Amino acid sequence: MKRTIILVISTIVLLSACGQEDSSKEQSKNEHESKQPSTSVKQTATNKDVQGDNYRTILPFKESQARGLLQDNMANSYNGEDFESGLLDLSKQVFPTDKYLYQDGQYLDKDTVNAYLDPKYSKDEIKKMSKDERKSKKADQNLGLNPSHQGEKDPEKIADKSPAYLSNILEQDFYDNGDTKGKEIKGMTIGLAMNSNYYYQKKKNGETYSKKLDSKKVEKQGKQMASEILIRLRENNDLKNIPIHFALYKQSGENAITPGEFMAGTTAEKGKTRINEWKEIDQTSALLPSETAADKDERLNNNFKQFNNNLQAHFNNFTQAVGTVKFDKTTAKQLSVDVPIDYYGKAETIGITQYVTEQAKKYFDNIDEYEIHIKDGNNPQALISKSKDDDEPKVHIYKNSN
């Protein structure tokens, strides 16, 4: 979901992961330690005066070692943004922004993350591989966290018996507030993006089919994978004695126009190699207006309908606004609204923006965060936003939007 915090951190790509079988732990340890972050970072971080509710970032900025996978591996773009920003919000509950500096995940590279997303190979599968194939697939390390296909080649049978549950892994690294050189990592968050649907093709380049995955099984698989990742992460000397937070995110489907939601989270305290307890996260994303939104908050759903009616009554070139809301249990926490208009002039845009701002204060003031985008097609005309710390919404009208 688009929110003000996303605009602030939109350049941050947050990816992560780790994994290894017991039989190859020593090899994994060497691989991970060879990719430890450099300590040659200049002694600086982003300014406290512009921090707000966000993390200060160690400078110069180091991009994630698995950069690019967030865009490549998510079912749709709504999931990507929501997973990234939502994971950062969850991290703030474990690693407060006034005590920790942020850095993109530096301990896992793209090849390693991709290897963890593979299915586990059976012994027979490995035996049948050529030497080059074993090398390219890292089969001897057998890093895959998704279920083994057990030699099965039929896409339909794979979809039924051993679909891919894990789609992506994000890593976030945290340092002491005074450690602007990034010398010693103090905390880590690992996000696991799980599939709600498994997509496959019966023939290469043929029609794509989907199988809906059972939510309880998806969550169970995610928890098992997190436990395995924790063991593997602890093999790295840098990560033996830091708290590591895990969060499970269930993606929405490929054609969905709303993002997914986080299902559960847990923190493995310093030195712990086992996860004993998970905290359930009750999140729901919904369109406004919709039956799903009405079931969570009927008043908000009705308010959004009235918001639309009022705009239609005052502006002839307005059609209908569409909103996406994120609920925490039954409380609306975040709202994003697109207001489409046909652009006729700056004066009219100013008038619509002023009126929408008034209506937002009337109908959405009890929501922690909201963004309202006024657009002419794909051209932004104005932005109205409010965070939980703002007394009044912030308004920006673009000068060169056409």
Secondary structure, DSSP 8 states (H G I E B T S, - for coil): ---HHHHHHTT----------GGGHHHHHHHHHTT---S---S-B--GGGTTTS-EEBSS----TTTTHHHHHSSSHHHHHHHHHHHHHHHHHHS-TTTEEEEE--S--HHHHHHHHSB---HHHHHHS-HHHHHHTTTTTT---B---TT---HHHHHHHS---EEEEEEEEEEETT-TT--SEEEEEEEEEE-SEEEEESSTTS-EEEEE--HHHHHHHHHHHHHHHHHHHTTSGGGTTS-EEEEEEE---TT-SS--EEEEEEEE-TT-------EE--EEEEEESSHHHHHH-HHHHHHHHHHHHHHHHH-TTB---EEEEEEETTEEEEEEEEEEB----HHHHHHHHHHHHHHHHHHSTTSSEEEEEEEETTEEEEEEEE-TT-SS-EEEE-SS--
